[in-house]
Amino acid sequence: AYLKLAKINILRKKYSAVLNFLKKGYDLDPSATEDVLTLGDLLRDDKVFDLARKSYELVLSKQPTLESPYLRICQIYDKTAQRDKCIVLLKAGLQKNPEGKALKEKLRSLGAQANRK
């Protein structure tokens, strides 16, 4: 019910209670990872970057080896011209998940982009 309340508030562009609903909903249903990520995506699409990042970080707090939250946060950093934060985050993700292929690939692509400039 809390995750549905979070979604309703996002769709209505009433963001003040969203993070609280996300936390409560995810605490009650730890298997709702994809739902929390999807709600973070809605926030990101609405350009509510701080809340989107916090929703992805919520997932990382429970599943630190999962690659997709790191990549989603990097999308936010890309949109807000914070490439250095993305690189730091990816390296932290690789410490938690040394086999993270998607994390390695993103880090490589950022290095290649930096070399072209």
C-alpha positions in Angstrom: 0.0 0.0 0.0 2.9 2.4 0.8 4.5 1.9 -2.6 1.1 2.6 -4.3 0.8 5.8 -2.2 4.3 6.8 -3.4 3.3 6.2 -7.0 0.1 8.2 -6.6 2.0 11.1 -5.1 4.6 11.0 -7.9 1.9 11.0 -10.6 0.2 13.9 -8.9 3.6 15.7 -8.6 3.3 15.9 -4.8 6.7 14.8 -3.8 7.0 15.7 -0.1 5.9 12.3 1.3 7.2 10.1 -1.5 10.5 9.1 0.2 8.7 8.2 3.5 6.2 6.0 1.6 9.1 4.4 -0.3 11.0 3.6 2.8 8.0 2.2 4.6 6.8 0.2 1.6 10.3 -1.3 1.0 10.8 -2.1 4.7 7.5 -4.0 4.6 8.2 -5.8 1.4 12.0 -6.2 0.7 11.2 -8.1 -2.5 9.8 -4.9 -4.0 13.2 -3.9 -5.4 11.9 -3.4 -9.0 8.9 -1.4 -7.8 11.2 1.0 -5.9 13.6 1.3 -8.9 10.6 2.0 -11.2 9.3 4.7 -8.9 12.8 6.2 -8.8 12.7 6.2 -12.6 9.4 8.1 -12.5 11.1 10.7 -10.2 14.1 10.9 -12.5 11.9 11.4 -15.5 10.1 14.2 -13.7 13.6 15.7 -13.0 13.2 15.3 -9.2 16.8 14.1 -9.2 17.4 14.2 -5.4 14.5 12.0 -4.6 15.2 9.7 -7.5 18.8 9.3 -6.2 17.6 8.6 -2.7 15.2 5.9 -4.0 18.0 4.2 -5.8 20.2 4.5 -2.6 17.4 2.9 -0.7 17.7 -0.2 -2.9 21.5 -0.1 -2.5 21.2 0.0 1.3 19.5 -3.5 1.1 21.2 -4.8 -2.0 24.7 -3.2 -2.4 25.8 -5.7 -5.1 22.9 -4.9 -7.5 24.3 -3.0 -10.5 21.2 -1.2 -11.8 20.9 1.4 -8.9 24.5 2.5 -9.5 23.8 2.9 -13.2 20.6 4.8 -12.6 22.3 7.2 -10.2 25.0 7.7 -12.8 22.3 8.7 -15.3 21.3 11.4 -12.9 24.9 12.5 -12.5 25.2 12.6 -16.3 22.1 14.8 -16.6 23.4 17.1 -13.9 27.0 17.3 -15.2 28.6 15.5 -12.3 30.7 12.9 -14.1 33.3 12.8 -11.2 30.6 11.7 -8.8 29.5 9.0 -11.2 33.1 7.6 -11.4 33.4 7.6 -7.6 30.1 5.8 -7.3 31.0 3.2 -10.0 34.3 2.4 -8.2 32.4 2.0 -4.9 30.0 -0.3 -6.7 32.9 -2.4 -7.9 34.2 -2.7 -4.4 30.8 -4.3 -3.4 30.5 -6.3 -6.6 34.0 -6.8 -8.2 32.4 -8.9 -11.0 29.9 -6.1 -12.0 30.2 -6.2 -15.8 27.8 -3.3 -16.4 29.7 -1.2 -13.8 33.0 -1.9 -15.5 31.6 -1.1 -18.9 30.2 2.2 -17.7 33.5 3.1 -16.1 35.3 2.2 -19.3 32.9 4.3 -21.4 33.4 7.3 -19.1 37.2 6.9 -19.4 36.9 6.7 -23.2 34.7 9.8 -23.3 37.2 11.7 -21.1 40.0 10.7 -23.4 38.2 12.1 -26.4 37.9 15.6 -24.9 
